Amino acid sequence: GGEGGGGEGGGGDGGRDGGRNGGGGGGRGGGMVKVDLHVELGKLHVSLVNATPAELLQLCVYGLCCDFRRDLANALQPVLELSLSARHLQLDNQLLHASLPVVLAPTAAACRPAEGGRARAREAGEPVVQLFLRLNRMRGVDYFQKLELKLAPLSLMVEESLVLELHRFVAPLLGLPALADPAEGEATSREGWEWRLVAPAPRPLLERQVVVDLCTVSPLMFDVTLRASGQTRGSTPAGQLIAVALTLFGNIDAMPIRLKSYTMRRHLSDWSDFTERLASHYVLVASPHVLVLLASLNITGGVPGLLAALVGALAEPLRLGGALALGGSEDLAALNASLAELARKVVHLPSLLLYRVATAASALLSFATLSPSYIRTHALGVYASEVPIGVVDGASEGVAMLLDGIVGLGGVISKPYRGALKHGPRGFAKGLVQGALCVLRPPIGVLDLLTKTVEGLIHSPFLGVRRHLRQQQPFALHANRLVAPFNAEESRAYELLSLCSPAAPARGGRGGRAEFFQAQHPIEYRDGMRLEQRVVLVTTLRVVYGCLEPLELLFEVPLERMARVDLQEPFTHIILWTWTEVRVLRRAGLNAIPNMVLERHIKGSRPSQLRAAKEHLLLLANQEEVPAAVAEQMAPLRV
């Protein structure tokens, strides 16, 4: 809205324009013009998409409130006043196989879970972020009468795979070298296209003078979690050494960082000096946290932080018990609650210590195998996107990893044999070394069994450990490489890929293949009195069958391995026959891999849904293109 000379037509031509538009700028006649804007947004999502296209990050802001005022009391000194606040702020990692699905969010104490397990914005209390500034812009000078920033305690969680993707995104703009071998990353044919229309920042903007009357920044409190899985490596010994160093020093859980508040009064400089002063302050106050970093490494267990948490949990019941003994007014229920919290801490903290040490030791031993494929597969299994809930769930996953380690012991014989077949004596010698290192697989499996069992205990309902979850599933990427409006049904089905194995490299190619959404067929299955919502997901690489609530993978089949599809009366399940390689039966001199046929069932309670899925799968099994009319019918209704 606006008020002033424009409202009644005063101020010449500008007054007439302002009268028609409900207020605005003053004209040649002059006069004071005051602009007040008040904007409230309930929810705002902003996504960062690369050239694949694939969604990398999503910023979620809830309860955004903005007040803007422009007061032109003097034409040479326009006064700008901005007040910005957000009730909830969260930055999500949208990579499918992310072990840390949230990058930045309020700490677990500051938010509560909503229906379905998703985090919900706080409806009461202080906003997560508050910004206020009063700026007087003059010729060549930015005069801040007041600049104030307040942040609530936040959790920062960064993993190596996201850093690699972001580096790949901005490297063409900054001219940065690659952090990983081309074989380790997903090749894109349009690399760097994002920055062709971006102009550099003009120098006059950086050379403007800055005058500050008062600048205050509240204390910054972060709980930092870092996750490194050894993907940043090269083919050289130096690259392998960097990967080991990142595994040692790049795995940290909830390291506390506390930076004291900053106040600046009566400051005069340019923008470059102003930002340098601000950065130097936080570098100085953050330097003592180097010792905190060393004490928080997973390889050391983070013992000091765990002891501090245990002492803090013990102090509260002692305080309440002492007050009650002296006849205080403390509530007995509060004492019981503090004792229950202490009991949970007594179980949780030692389990967390064991989990950290076992995970770090398992990751380091995997590097000793000198097998890049095994290192990556092992890291995806240890730092999986879906955590086990309960000891039984964790132990079952751990037993599967232990069996995988025992089977890997067969490499002692198979690797020299395969090396001799391919490269003769030289390949035999190389395979002999690689096979000897396979003796590490069973000890790694034992550590993985311990890790997964303890991880299940940590996330059991008894301990009540909260885990940050995404506000929204990743976008479903379509084969036409166009970014479509968000479709909740497609994204829920597409999220099943986070439980599947990563896309394998193309035969004879390098790097992972891009995988795109084609169709999803909802399947309702009634098991007794329970109704399950299942889905058949079809991508450009495979067919995935699983449950949506809770998210569970039942099976996945590559498209080229499909043999036959059938649906017979009484129309209760689709029969899917698939080819499966049996590499252990491969004989010397036989230029073929034996296969066996497996029969899989897609169960459902509604024949119409099974027929629709069967028609699509039949075309895929026959290696036929899906007709446009059929594809249009299979596509869900879009708004």
C-alpha positions in Angstrom: 0.0 0.0 0.0 1.1 3.6 -0.3 0.2 7.0 1.0 1.3 10.5 0.4 1.2 12.9 -2.6 0.1 10.3 -5.1 -3.2 9.5 -3.3 -5.1 12.7 -4.1 -3.4 13.5 -7.4 -0.8 15.9 -5.9 2.7 15.9 -7.4 2.0 16.3 -11.1 2.3 13.3 -13.4 3.6 11.1 -10.7 0.5 11.9 -8.6 -1.9 10.9 -11.4 0.0 7.6 -11.8 0.0 7.0 -8.0 -3.8 7.8 -7.8 -4.5 5.2 -10.5 -2.3 2.5 -8.9 -3.3 3.0 -5.3 -0.2 5.0 -4.1 3.4 4.8 -5.1 6.1 7.2 -6.3 5.9 10.9 -6.1 6.2 12.9 -9.3 7.9 16.2 -10.2 5.9 18.0 -7.6 7.7 16.3 -4.8 6.3 15.3 -1.4 6.9 12.4 1.0 6.3 8.9 -0.2 6.0 6.1 2.3 5.7 2.4 1.2 4.7 -0.3 3.6 4.6 -4.0 2.6 3.7 -6.9 4.8 4.0 -10.4 3.3 3.3 -13.7 5.0 3.9 -17.1 3.3 2.8 -20.3 5.0 5.1 -22.6 3.1 7.9 -22.0 0.6 10.0 -24.7 -1.1 13.0 -23.8 -3.4 15.0 -26.6 -5.1 18.4 -26.7 -6.7 18.5 -28.8 -9.8 21.6 -29.8 -11.9 22.0 -30.5 -15.6 21.0 -34.2 -15.4 18.4 -33.0 -14.2 18.5 -34.2 -10.6 17.4 -32.4 -7.5 20.4 -31.7 -5.1 19.0 -29.5 -2.4 15.6 -28.2 -1.3 15.1 -25.2 1.0 11.9 -25.4 3.1 10.7 -22.3 4.9 7.5 -22.3 7.0 5.8 -19.3 8.5 7.8 -16.7 6.5 7.0 -13.1 7.6 8.5 -10.1 5.9 7.9 -6.4 6.6 9.4 -3.8 4.3 9.2 0.0 4.6 10.6 2.7 2.4 10.5 6.2 3.6 11.7 8.9 1.2 11.7 11.9 3.6 14.6 13.3 1.7 15.2 12.5 -1.9 19.0 12.1 -1.3 18.6 9.7 1.7 16.0 7.0 1.1 15.5 5.0 4.3 14.9 1.2 3.9 13.6 -0.9 6.8 13.4 -4.7 6.5 12.2 -7.2 9.1 12.3 -10.9 8.1 11.5 -13.9 10.2 10.8 -17.6 9.7 9.1 -20.0 12.1 10.9 -23.0 10.6 13.8 -23.4 8.3 15.2 -26.6 6.8 17.6 -27.5 4.0 17.2 -31.0 2.7 19.7 -33.3 0.9 17.6 -34.7 -2.0 20.1 -37.3 -3.3 18.4 -40.7 -3.3 21.1 -42.6 -1.4 21.8 -39.9 1.2 22.8 -41.2 4.6 22.0 -37.7 6.0 18.8 -36.6 4.3 18.8 -33.2 6.1 21.6 -30.6 5.8 20.4 -27.8 8.1 17.5 -27.8 10.5 16.6 -26.7 14.1 18.0 -29.0 16.7 15.9 -32.0 17.8 14.9 -30.1 21.0 13.5 -27.3 18.9 11.1 -29.2 16.7 8.7 -32.0 17.1 7.6 -34.8 14.7 4.4 -34.5 12.8 2.1 -37.1 11.4 3.9 -39.6 9.2 7.2 -38.9 10.8 7.9 -35.7 9.0 9.3 -32.8 10.9 6.8 -30.0 11.5 7.5 -26.3 11.9 7.3 -24.9 15.3 3.9 -23.2 16.0 5.0 -21.4 19.1 8.1 -19.8 20.6 10.8 -17.8 19.0 11.3 -18.0 15.2 14.3 -19.9 13.9 15.7 -16.9 12.1 15.2 -13.2 12.6 16.7 -10.4 10.6 16.2 -6.6 11.0 18.0 -3.8 9.2 17.5 -0.1 8.8 19.5 1.2 5.8 20.0 4.7 4.6 21.4 4.6 1.1 23.3 7.6 -0.2 25.5 8.2 -3.2 28.3 5.7 -2.8 27.5 5.0 0.8 25.4 2.3 2.6 24.6 3.6 6.1 23.3 0.9 8.4 21.6 2.5 11.4 20.9 -0.9 12.8 21.6 -4.5 11.6 20.5 -7.4 13.8 20.6 -11.2 13.1 19.3 -13.9 15.5 19.5 -17.6 14.9 18.1 -20.5 16.9 20.3 -23.5 17.7 20.7 -25.5 14.5 22.0 -28.9 13.4 24.3 -29.0 10.4 24.7 -32.4 8.7 27.0 -32.7 5.6 28.0 -35.9 3.7 30.7 -36.4 1.2 28.5 -37.4 -1.7 26.5 -34.1 -1.5 29.8 -32.1 -1.4 30.9 -33.9 -4.6 27.7 -33.1 -6.4 27.7 -29.4 -5.3 31.4 -29.1 -6.3 30.5 -30.6 -9.7 27.7 -28.1 -10.0 29.8 -24.9 -9.3 33.2 -26.1 -10.7 32.6 -24.7 -14.2 31.8 -21.3 -12.7 34.9 -21.1 -10.4 37.3 -23.2 -12.6 37.8 -25.8 -9.8 39.6 -29.1 -10.4 37.7 -32.4 -10.1 37.6 -34.0 -6.7 37.0 -37.6 -7.9 38.0 -39.6 -10.9 35.6 -39.4 -13.9 34.8 -43.1 -13.4 33.4 -42.3 -10.0 31.0 -39.6 -10.9 28.0 -39.5 -13.1 28.9 -38.1 -16.5 26.7 -35.3 -17.9 26.7 -34.2 -21.5 25.8 -30.6 -20.6 28.2 -29.9 -17.9 28.5 -26.2 -17.0 25.4 -25.1 -18.8 24.0 -23.6 -15.6 26.5 -20.7 -15.6 26.5 -19.5 -19.2 24.1 -16.6 -18.4 25.6 -15.6 -15.1 27.5 -12.4 -15.1 30.3 -11.6 -12.5 29.4 -9.3 -9.6 30.1 -5.7 -10.6 33.1 -4.2 -8.8 31.4 -0.8 -7.9 29.0 -2.8 -5.7 31.9 -4.2 -3.7 33.7 -0.8 -3.5 30.8 1.1 -1.9 31.5 2.6 1.5 29.8 1.1 4.6 28.8 3.0 7.7 27.5 1.0 10.6 26.0 2.5 13.8 25.1 -0.9 15.4 25.5 -4.4 14.1 24.7 -7.4 16.4 24.7 -11.1 15.7 23.4 -13.5 18.3 25.4 -16.4 19.5 25.7 -19.1 16.9 25.1 -22.7 18.1 25.5 -25.7 15.8 25.6 -29.4 16.3 27.8 -30.6 13.3 27.6 -34.1 11.8 30.0 -35.0 9.0 30.0 -38.2 7.0 32.8 -39.3 4.7 32.6 -42.6 2.8 35.9 -42.4 0.7 34.4 -41.3 -2.6 36.9 -38.3 -2.9 39.8 -40.3 -4.2 41.9 -40.6 -7.3 43.8 -43.4 -8.9 47.1 -42.2 -7.4 48.5 -43.2 -4.0 48.0 -39.5 -2.9 44.3 -39.8 -3.8 44.0 -43.0 -1.7 45.8 -41.3 1.2 43.3 -38.4 1.0 40.4 -40.8 1.1 41.8 -42.5 4.2 42.4 -39.1 5.9 38.8 -38.1 5.2 37.5 -41.4 6.6 39.6 -40.7 9.8 38.8 -37.0 10.3 35.5 -36.7 8.3 33.2 -38.8 10.3 31.8 -36.9 13.3 28.5 -37.1 15.1 26.9 -34.0 16.7 30.0 -32.0 17.4 29.0 -28.9 19.4 30.1 -25.6 18.0 29.3 -22.5 20.1 30.4 -19.1 18.7 29.9 -16.0 20.9 27.8 -13.0 19.8 29.3 -10.3 17.7 28.7 -6.6 18.1 30.1 -3.7 15.9 29.6 0.0 16.7 30.4 3.1 14.7 32.2 1.4 11.9 33.4 3.0 8.6 35.0 1.1 5.7 34.1 -0.5 2.3 32.2 -3.8 1.8 35.4 -5.8 1.3 36.9 -4.6 4.7 33.5 -5.1 6.4 33.2 -8.7 5.3 36.8 -9.4 6.2 36.3 -8.1 9.7 33.2 -10.2 10.1 35.0 -13.3 8.8 38.1 -12.8 10.9 36.0 -12.6 14.1 34.4 -15.9 13.5 37.7 -17.5 12.4 39.3 -16.4 15.7 36.4 -17.6 17.9 36.1 -20.9 16.0 39.9 -21.7 16.2 39.6 -23.3 19.7 37.1 -25.8 18.3 40.0 -27.7 16.7 40.4 -29.5 20.0 36.7 -30.1 20.1 37.0 -31.6 16.5 39.7 -34.0 17.6 37.7 -35.0 20.7 34.6 -35.6 18.6 36.1 -37.9 15.9 34.2 -41.2 15.5 37.4 -43.1 15.5 38.0 -41.9 19.1 34.4 -42.4 20.0 33.8 -38.8 21.0 34.3 -39.7 24.7 34.5 -36.2 26.2 31.1 -35.2 24.7 29.5 -38.5 25.8 30.8 -38.0 29.4 29.5 -34.4 29.4 26.1 -35.6 28.3 26.1 -38.3 31.0 27.1 -35.8 33.7 24.3 -33.5 32.5 21.7 -36.3 32.6 22.9 -37.2 36.1 22.9 -33.7 37.5 19.1 -33.1 37.0 17.9 -36.0 39.2 20.4 -35.2 41.9 19.2 -31.6 41.9 15.5 -32.5 42.0 16.1 -35.3 44.6 18.1 -32.9 46.8 15.3 -30.3 46.6 12.7 -32.8 47.5 14.7 -34.1 50.5 15.0 -30.5 51.8 11.2 -30.0 51.5 11.2 -28.1 48.3 8.2 -27.7 46.0 9.7 -29.7 43.1 7.2 -32.1 41.5 7.7 -35.8 42.0 6.7 -36.5 38.4 9.6 -34.3 37.2 12.0 -36.4 39.3 10.6 -39.6 37.7 11.0 -38.1 34.3 14.6 -37.2 34.9 15.3 -40.7 36.2 13.8 -42.2 33.1 15.9 -39.9 30.9 19.0 -40.9 32.9 18.2 -44.6 32.3 17.9 -44.0 28.6 21.2 -42.1 28.6 22.9 -45.0 30.4 21.9 -47.3 27.5 22.2 -44.8 24.7 25.7 -43.2 25.3 27.7 -46.5 25.6 25.9 -47.8 22.5 26.7 -44.6 20.6 30.4 -45.0 21.6 30.5 -48.6 20.4 28.7 -47.7 17.2 31.1 -44.9 16.3 34.3 -46.9 16.9 33.0 -50.0 15.1 31.8 -48.0 12.1 35.1 -46.1 11.8 37.1 -49.3 12.1 35.0 -51.1 9.5 35.4 -48.2 7.0 39.2 -48.2 7.5 39.5 -51.9 7.0 37.4 -51.7 3.8 40.1 -49.3 2.4 42.7 -52.0 3.1 41.0 -54.3 0.5 42.1 -51.9 -2.3 38.8 -52.6 -4.2 37.0 -49.3 -5.2 33.8 -51.1 -5.9 33.7 -52.9 -2.6 34.6 -49.7 -0.7 31.7 -47.9 -2.2 29.2 -50.8 -1.8 30.4 -51.2 1.8 30.0 -47.5 2.6 26.4 -47.5 1.1 25.6 -50.4 3.4 27.1 -49.0 6.6 25.8 -45.5 6.0 22.4 -46.5 4.6 19.6 -44.0 4.1 17.2 -46.2 6.0 18.3 -46.9 9.5 17.2 -50.1 11.3 14.5 -49.7 14.0 15.1 -52.1 17.0 17.8 -54.7 17.8 16.1 -57.4 15.7 15.9 -55.3 12.6 19.5 -54.2 13.0 20.8 -57.7 13.7 19.1 -59.0 10.6 20.8 -56.4 8.4 24.1 -57.1 10.2 23.8 -60.9 9.6 23.3 -60.2 5.8 26.5 -58.1 5.8 28.4 -60.7 7.7 27.3 -63.4 5.2 28.4 -61.1 2.4 31.8 -60.8 4.1 32.1 -64.6 4.4 31.2 -65.1 0.7 33.8 -62.4 -0.1 36.4 -64.7 1.3 36.1 -66.8 -1.9 38.0 -64.0 -3.7 41.2 -65.6 -2.3 40.7 -68.2 -5.1 38.6 -66.5 -7.6 40.6 -63.3 -8.1 43.9 -65.0 -9.0 42.0 -67.4 -11.3 40.2 -64.5 -13.1 43.3 -62.5 -13.3 45.2 -65.4 -15.0 42.3 -65.9 -17.5 42.3 -62.3 -18.5 46.0 -61.1 -18.3 48.1 -64.2 -17.9 50.9 -64.4 -15.3 50.8 -60.7 -14.6 47.0 -60.8 -13.9 47.6 -63.9 -11.7 50.1 -62.0 -9.6 47.8 -59.0 -9.3 44.9 -61.2 -8.4 47.0 -63.1 -5.9 47.5 -59.8 -4.0 43.9 -58.8 -4.3 42.8 -62.3 -3.2 45.1 -62.2 -0.1 43.4 -58.9 0.9 40.0 -60.7 0.8 40.8 -62.3 4.1 39.7 -58.9 5.6 36.1 -59.4 4.4 35.0 -61.7 7.3 36.4 -59.3 10.1 34.7 -56.4 8.3 31.5 -58.4 8.3 31.8 -59.0 12.1 32.2 -55.3 12.6 29.2 -54.6 10.4 27.1 -57.0 12.4 28.1 -55.2 15.6 27.5 -51.8 14.0 24.0 -52.6 12.6 22.8 -54.3 15.8 23.9 -51.3 17.9 22.4 -48.9 15.4 19.1 -50.7 15.7 19.3 -50.4 19.5 20.1 -46.6 19.3 17.0 -46.0 17.1 14.7 -48.3 19.1 11.5 -46.8 20.5 12.8 -47.2 24.0 15.6 -44.7 23.6 13.4 -42.3 21.6 16.2 -40.9 19.5 14.8 -38.4 17.0 16.1 -38.4 13.4 15.7 -35.4 11.1 13.7 -36.4 8.0 13.0 -34.6 4.7 10.1 -32.3 4.5 9.3 -33.6 1.0 10.4 -36.6 -1.1 12.8 -35.9 -4.1 11.4 -35.0 -7.4 10.7 -37.9 -9.8 13.0 -37.4 -12.8 11.3 -38.0 -16.1 13.1 -39.3 -19.2 12.2 -36.1 -21.2 14.7 -34.3 -18.8 12.1 -31.6 -18.0 11.4 -30.5 -14.5 7.7 -31.1 -13.9 5.6 -29.8 -11.0 5.9 -31.8 -7.9 3.7 -34.9 -7.9 3.3 -36.5 -4.5 2.3 -40.0 -5.8 5.2 -40.2 -8.3 7.7 -39.0 -5.7 6.5 -41.5 -3.1 7.1 -44.3 -5.6 10.3 -42.8 -6.8 11.7 -42.8 -3.2 11.8 -46.6 -3.4 15.0 -46.2 -5.4 16.8 -45.0 -2.3 16.5 -48.6 -1.0 17.7 -50.1 -4.3 21.3 -50.6 -5.4 22.8 -47.6 -7.1 22.6 -47.6 -10.9 25.4 -49.7 -12.3 27.7 -48.3 -15.1 26.7 -49.0 -18.6 28.3 -52.1 -20.1 31.7 -51.0 -21.3 31.1 -47.4 -20.1 32.3 -45.3 -17.2 30.3 -43.7 -14.5 26.8 -44.4 -13.3 23.9 -44.3 -15.7 21.2 -41.7 -15.2 17.9 -43.3 -14.1 14.5 -41.7 -14.9 10.9 -42.3 -13.9 8.6 -43.9 -16.5 5.4 -45.0 -14.7 4.1 -46.2 -11.3 1.2 -48.6 -10.8 -0.5 -48.6 -7.4 -1.3 -52.0 -6.0 -3.6 -52.6 -3.1 -2.9 -55.8 -1.2 -4.9 -57.0 1.7 -3.1 -59.4 4.1 -5.8 -60.6 6.5 -7.3 -57.4 8.1 -4.4 -55.2 7.1 -4.5 -53.2 3.8 -1.1 -52.4 2.4 -0.4 -49.8 -0.3 2.2 -51.2 -2.7 3.5 -50.0 -6.0 5.2 -51.2 -9.1 7.7 -48.6 -10.2 9.1 -48.7 -13.7 12.2 -46.7 -14.6 14.5 -46.5 -17.6 16.7 -49.2 -16.0 14.6 -51.5 -13.8 11.3 -52.6 -12.3 10.9 -52.1 -8.6 8.2 -53.6 -6.4 7.7 -52.4 -2.8 5.5 -51.0 0.0 4.9 -47.3 0.5 3.8 -47.2 4.2 6.3 -48.0 5.6 8.8 -47.7 2.8 10.0 -51.3 2.0 11.7 -52.8 -1.0 10.3 -56.2 -2.0 12.4 -56.8 -5.1 14.1 -55.1 -8.1 14.7 -56.5 -11.5 16.8 -54.9 -14.3 14.8 -54.5 -17.5 17.2 -56.6 -19.6 16.8 -59.5 -17.1 13.0 -59.9 -17.5 12.0 -63.1 -19.3 8.2 -63.5 -19.1 5.1 -62.0 -17.5 1.7 -63.7 -16.9 -1.5 -63.0 -15.0 -3.9 -66.0 -14.5 -7.2 -66.6 -12.7 -8.2 -65.8 -10.0 -6.1 -62.7 -10.8 -4.5 -62.4 -7.3 -0.9 -62.0 -8.4 1.3 -61.3 -11.4 3.9 -63.9 -12.2 7.3 -62.4 -13.3 10.1 -64.7 -14.5 13.5 -63.2 -14.5 17.0 -64.3 -15.6 19.6 -64.4 -12.8 23.4 -64.9 -13.4 25.1 -67.7 -11.7 28.7 -66.7 -11.9 30.0 -69.4 -9.7 29.2 -72.0 -12.4 31.3 -70.2 -15.0 33.9 -72.5 -16.4 37.3 -71.8 -17.9 37.2 -71.3 -21.7 33.4 -70.9 -21.8 32.6 -67.5 -23.2 29.2 -67.4 -21.5 27.7 -66.9 -18.0 25.2 -69.6 -16.8 21.8 -68.3 -15.8 18.8 -69.6 -13.9 15.2 -68.5 -13.9 13.5 -67.1 -10.8 9.8 -66.7 -10.3 8.5 -63.6 -8.5 5.0 -62.7 -7.5 3.4 -59.2 -7.5 0.4 -59.7 -5.2 -2.7 -57.5 -5.2 -6.3 -57.5 -4.2 -7.7 -55.5 -7.2 -7.6 -57.3 -10.6 -7.9 -54.0 -12.5 -4.7 -52.7 -11.0 -2.9 -56.0 -11.7 -4.0 -56.0 -15.3 -2.8 -52.4 -15.9 0.6 -53.3 -14.4 0.8 -56.6 -16.3 0.2 -54.9 -19.7 3.1 -52.6 -19.1 5.5 -55.3 -17.8 4.6 -57.5 -20.8 5.7 -54.9 -23.2 9.0 -54.5 -21.3 9.6 -58.3 -21.2 9.0 -58.4 -24.9 11.4 -55.5 -25.3 8.7 -53.5 -27.1 8.3 -49.7 -27.1 5.3 -48.5 -25.1 2.7 -47.0 -27.5 1.9 -43.4 -26.9 -1.8 -44.1 -26.3 -0.9 -46.7 -23.6 1.7 -44.4 -22.1 -0.9 -41.6 -21.8 -3.3 -44.0 -20.0 -0.6 -45.1 -17.6 0.5 -41.6 -16.8 -1.2 -40.3 -13.6 -3.5 -37.2 -13.8 -1.4 -34.1 -13.5 -2.6 -30.6 -12.5 
